Amino acid sequence: MSNDSDGLPGQEHFGDDFDPESGGPGVAEALARCAREVADFVDAGGWGQSPQMFALVPTAALAAAEPGLLDDLADGAALTPIQQHSLPEDITGGSPALDEFLATSTWPEGVVGCALVQEIVVLPPAAESALDDALMPLLADPDAADNAARSAAENHPEKRDARLIVAVLKDGPSLTLLQLHPDEDADPFAPIDLRIAEDLAPNVVHGLYATFDVVDDD
């Protein structure tokens, strides 16, 4: 895992080693491996962390531009995640401030993807369905509905803390993973349990893709 995005390689250094637009199985596999690396890295820091962003860069390009990093790069990995600087303190998982942050974020040319990790609260399906029904009258005001849903989930007796990992490739696939907070009697040395949750956070997926939109300066 590399830190700090300063000095990322430019597009001219990429060559043909990794093409996120190819749509082949290797692209999805590379994204899945990279998302898992991000999840392992964040998990090592324990729970109670603020949201974290990662730039995804082709490993071959990074190695060519920064030979001194060769010993730190994962063998056989097509993509390398680069941890970004800490987000502002007012940004918490699932908050409107996080949405606003993504809406104003862009990447340098050398970045081909990104990942966002945040802690959230999840409910059992039955409890979530009941909550949806209760919030139905508020749907005319999206902000009010969102705030009410967040408050209700935080105070629900069946809530469970979880970590949401969303990774996207510019003009390529996306991957959403969910890591539930382990129970007290869980094996602390067991591999982390990551579950694919493609329909869990479509707005986050959209927000990450939007960070690659070309901004018109005119």
Kinemage of the C-alpha trace (Angstrom):
@kinemage 1
@onewidth
@group {chain A} dominant
@subgroup {mainchain}
@vectorlist {calphas} color= white
{ca met a 1} P 0.000 0.000 0.000
{ca ser a 2} L 1.410 3.355 -0.999
{ca asn a 3} L 0.576 6.707 0.606
{ca asp a 4} L 0.085 10.229 -0.762
{ca ser a 5} L -0.943 10.889 -4.353
{ca asp a 6} L 1.669 13.585 -5.031
{ca gly a 7} L 3.742 12.816 -8.112
{ca leu a 8} L 1.415 10.246 -9.644
{ca pro a 9} L 2.564 9.033 -13.062
{ca gly a 10} L 1.084 10.679 -16.123
{ca gln a 11} L -0.894 8.851 -18.792
{ca glu a 12} L 2.157 8.736 -21.052
{ca his a 13} L 3.807 6.212 -18.712
{ca phe a 14} L 0.946 3.689 -18.714
{ca gly a 15} L 1.623 1.669 -21.834
{ca asp a 16} L -0.725 -1.270 -22.442
{ca asp a 17} L -0.305 -3.056 -19.110
{ca phe a 18} L -3.785 -2.324 -17.770
{ca asp a 19} L -6.833 -1.089 -19.632
{ca pro a 20} L -9.868 -0.494 -17.364
{ca glu a 21} L -12.071 -0.002 -20.424
{ca ser a 22} L -11.374 -3.453 -21.889
{ca gly a 23} L -14.226 -5.048 -19.936
{ca gly a 24} L -12.392 -8.375 -19.739
{ca pro a 25} L -12.480 -10.652 -16.670
{ca gly a 26} L -8.985 -9.513 -15.728
{ca val a 27} L -10.274 -5.994 -15.091
{ca ala a 28} L -12.947 -7.139 -12.621
{ca glu a 29} L -10.450 -9.464 -10.938
{ca ala a 30} L -7.934 -6.638 -10.579
{ca leu a 31} L -10.577 -4.399 -9.013
{ca ala a 32} L -11.669 -7.143 -6.602
{ca arg a 33} L -8.087 -7.810 -5.519
{ca cys a 34} L -7.459 -4.106 -5.015
{ca ala a 35} L -10.676 -3.647 -3.011
{ca arg a 36} L -9.668 -6.548 -0.789
{ca glu a 37} L -6.253 -4.972 -0.223
{ca val a 38} L -7.944 -1.710 0.760
{ca ala a 39} L -10.291 -3.562 3.142
{ca asp a 40} L -7.391 -5.387 4.807
{ca phe a 41} L -5.415 -2.159 5.157
{ca val a 42} L -8.281 -0.267 6.802
{ca asp a 43} L -9.244 -3.231 8.996
{ca ala a 44} L -5.742 -3.256 10.471
{ca gly a 45} L -6.536 0.143 11.984
{ca gly a 46} L -9.542 -1.180 13.888
{ca trp a 47} L -13.075 0.159 14.094
{ca gly a 48} L -14.190 3.719 14.766
{ca gln a 49} L -12.258 5.265 11.876
{ca ser a 50} L -13.289 8.172 9.680
{ca pro a 51} L -14.028 7.616 5.965
{ca gln a 52} L -10.943 7.045 3.824
{ca met a 53} L -10.309 7.562 0.114
{ca phe a 54} L -7.875 5.683 -2.112
{ca ala a 55} L -6.651 6.371 -5.624
{ca leu a 56} L -6.227 3.281 -7.834
{ca val a 57} L -3.204 3.358 -10.126
{ca pro a 58} L -1.851 0.727 -12.560
{ca thr a 59} L 0.999 -0.995 -10.729
{ca ala a 60} L 3.229 -1.198 -13.808
{ca ala a 61} L 2.925 2.549 -14.319
{ca leu a 62} L 3.681 3.265 -10.682
{ca ala a 63} L 6.722 0.973 -10.735
{ca ala a 64} L 8.040 2.611 -13.902
{ca ala a 65} L 7.606 6.112 -12.495
{ca glu a 66} L 8.778 5.303 -8.953
{ca pro a 67} L 11.326 2.422 -9.031
{ca gly a 68} L 12.025 2.958 -5.347
{ca leu a 69} L 8.557 1.607 -4.536
{ca leu a 70} L 9.148 -1.806 -6.127
{ca asp a 71} L 9.669 -3.541 -2.784
{ca asp a 72} L 6.365 -2.151 -1.483
{ca leu a 73} L 4.186 -3.166 -4.436
{ca ala a 74} L 2.161 -6.383 -4.332
{ca asp a 75} L 3.457 -9.117 -6.644
{ca gly a 76} L 1.173 -9.719 -9.613
{ca ala a 77} L -1.249 -6.921 -8.716
{ca ala a 78} L -2.461 -4.970 -11.735
{ca leu a 79} L -3.664 -2.103 -9.534
{ca thr a 80} L -2.170 -0.413 -6.495
{ca pro a 81} L -4.305 1.575 -4.020
{ca ile a 82} L -2.811 4.844 -2.780
{ca gln a 83} L -4.219 6.202 0.461
{ca gln a 84} L -5.209 9.845 0.236
{ca his a 85} L -4.843 12.595 2.799
{ca ser a 86} L -7.321 12.563 5.677
{ca leu a 87} L -10.794 13.860 4.911
{ca pro a 88} L -12.104 16.923 6.798
{ca glu a 89} L -13.100 16.166 10.401
{ca asp a 90} L -16.783 16.943 9.837
{ca ile a 91} L -17.115 14.124 7.305
{ca thr a 92} L -18.548 10.922 8.753
{ca gly a 93} L -19.856 7.759 7.151
{ca gly a 94} L -23.114 8.329 5.290
{ca ser a 95} L -23.224 12.043 6.078
{ca pro a 96} L -24.340 14.789 3.654
{ca ala a 97} L -20.866 16.277 4.124
{ca leu a 98} L -19.395 13.161 2.525
{ca asp a 99} L -21.692 13.549 -0.475
{ca glu a 100} L -20.619 17.174 -0.814
{ca phe a 101} L -16.964 16.183 -0.591
{ca leu a 102} L -17.328 13.681 -3.421
{ca ala a 103} L -19.201 16.234 -5.528
{ca thr a 104} L -16.177 18.552 -5.409
{ca ser a 105} L -13.455 15.900 -5.790
{ca thr a 106} L -11.402 15.234 -8.929
{ca trp a 107} L -8.383 13.103 -9.770
{ca pro a 108} L -5.137 13.707 -11.655
{ca glu a 109} L -4.768 12.030 -15.024
{ca gly a 110} L -2.729 9.122 -13.693
{ca val a 111} L -5.558 7.721 -11.573
{ca val a 112} L -7.764 5.070 -13.232
{ca gly a 113} L -10.053 4.324 -10.302
{ca cys a 114} L -10.824 5.089 -6.686
{ca ala a 115} L -12.184 3.487 -3.533
{ca leu a 116} L -14.064 4.847 -0.538
{ca val a 117} L -14.271 3.122 2.835
{ca gln a 118} L -16.739 4.266 5.473
{ca glu a 119} L -18.396 2.867 8.570
{ca ile a 120} L -22.177 2.586 8.458
{ca val a 121} L -25.061 1.033 10.371
{ca val a 122} L -27.049 -1.836 8.856
{ca leu a 123} L -30.342 -3.386 9.917
{ca pro a 124} L -31.875 -6.852 9.402
{ca pro a 125} L -34.116 -7.026 6.292
{ca ala a 126} L -37.339 -7.101 8.328
{ca ala a 127} L -36.341 -4.063 10.375
{ca glu a 128} L -35.228 -2.207 7.270
{ca ser a 129} L -38.557 -2.898 5.550
{ca ala a 130} L -40.493 -1.618 8.566
{ca leu a 131} L -38.320 1.497 8.639
{ca asp a 132} L -38.970 2.138 4.950
{ca asp a 133} L -42.717 1.979 5.561
{ca ala a 134} L -42.455 4.372 8.504
{ca leu a 135} L -40.496 6.892 6.446
{ca met a 136} L -42.836 6.795 3.459
{ca pro a 137} L -44.617 10.076 4.407
{ca leu a 138} L -41.260 11.904 4.389
{ca leu a 139} L -40.156 10.909 0.895
{ca ala a 140} L -41.330 14.227 -0.549
{ca asp a 141} L -38.442 15.829 1.356
{ca pro a 142} L -35.304 13.747 0.590
{ca asp a 143} L -33.152 15.524 3.181
{ca ala a 144} L -35.712 15.023 5.939
{ca ala a 145} L -36.172 11.376 4.976
{ca asp a 146} L -32.411 10.807 4.932
{ca asn a 147} L -31.905 12.408 8.341
{ca ala a 148} L -34.819 10.492 9.839
{ca ala a 149} L -33.576 7.201 8.394
{ca arg a 150} L -30.073 7.758 9.746
{ca ser a 151} L -31.370 8.649 13.211
{ca ala a 152} L -33.747 5.684 13.299
{ca ala a 153} L -31.027 3.257 12.222
{ca glu a 154} L -28.558 4.593 14.791
{ca asn a 155} L -31.091 4.062 17.584
{ca his a 156} L -32.536 0.746 16.405
{ca pro a 157} L -32.031 -2.139 18.881
{ca glu a 158} L -31.080 -4.547 16.077
{ca lys a 159} L -28.535 -2.280 14.421
{ca arg a 160} L -25.105 -3.597 13.540
{ca asp a 161} L -21.996 -1.653 12.708
{ca ala a 162} L -20.440 -2.398 9.347
{ca arg a 163} L -17.784 -1.162 6.976
{ca leu a 164} L -18.754 -0.263 3.411
{ca ile a 165} L -16.075 -0.527 0.729
{ca val a 166} L -16.950 0.849 -2.706
{ca ala a 167} L -14.422 0.776 -5.549
{ca val a 168} L -14.857 1.935 -9.144
{ca leu a 169} L -12.733 2.095 -12.267
{ca lys a 170} L -13.050 5.050 -14.588
{ca asp a 171} L -15.052 3.792 -17.591
{ca gly a 172} L -14.940 0.341 -16.002
{ca pro a 173} L -16.736 -1.837 -13.443
{ca ser a 174} L -17.562 -1.115 -9.814
{ca leu a 175} L -17.560 -3.306 -6.715
{ca thr a 176} L -19.388 -2.833 -3.417
{ca leu a 177} L -18.341 -4.878 -0.385
{ca leu a 178} L -19.750 -5.029 3.138
{ca gln a 179} L -17.805 -6.042 6.235
{ca leu a 180} L -19.942 -6.610 9.331
{ca his a 181} L -18.464 -5.781 12.717
{ca pro a 182} L -17.493 -9.154 14.212
{ca asp a 183} L -19.269 -10.467 17.298
{ca glu a 184} L -17.459 -10.424 20.624
{ca asp a 185} L -16.835 -14.179 20.455
{ca ala a 186} L -15.427 -14.074 16.898
{ca asp a 187} L -11.887 -15.306 16.256
{ca pro a 188} L -9.707 -12.153 16.222
{ca phe a 189} L -7.247 -13.868 13.880
{ca ala a 190} L -9.799 -15.042 11.318
{ca pro a 191} L -9.749 -13.439 7.849
{ca ile a 192} L -12.184 -10.568 7.536
{ca asp a 193} L -15.604 -11.510 6.181
{ca leu a 194} L -16.349 -9.462 3.059
{ca arg a 195} L -19.714 -9.794 1.335
{ca ile a 196} L -20.632 -8.510 -2.107
{ca ala a 197} L -23.445 -5.974 -1.765
{ca glu a 198} L -23.908 -4.515 -5.229
{ca asp a 199} L -27.273 -2.833 -4.565
{ca leu a 200} L -26.433 -1.423 -1.145
{ca ala a 201} L -24.982 1.981 -2.062
{ca pro a 202} L -25.821 3.035 -5.646
{ca asn a 203} L -25.503 6.722 -4.739
{ca val a 204} L -21.951 6.176 -3.501
{ca val a 205} L -21.060 4.323 -6.698
{ca his a 206} L -22.482 7.187 -8.741
{ca gly a 207} L -20.636 9.733 -6.608
{ca leu a 208} L -17.296 7.989 -7.105
{ca tyr a 209} L -17.786 7.757 -10.862
{ca ala a 210} L -18.623 11.468 -10.885
{ca thr a 211} L -15.169 12.281 -9.504
{ca phe a 212} L -13.838 11.318 -12.942
{ca asp a 213} L -16.193 13.576 -14.885
{ca val a 214} L -14.401 16.107 -17.043
{ca val a 215} L -14.865 19.608 -15.677
{ca asp a 216} L -15.467 22.334 -18.263
{ca asp a 217} L -13.457 25.407 -17.272
{ca asp a 218} L -15.319 27.687 -19.695
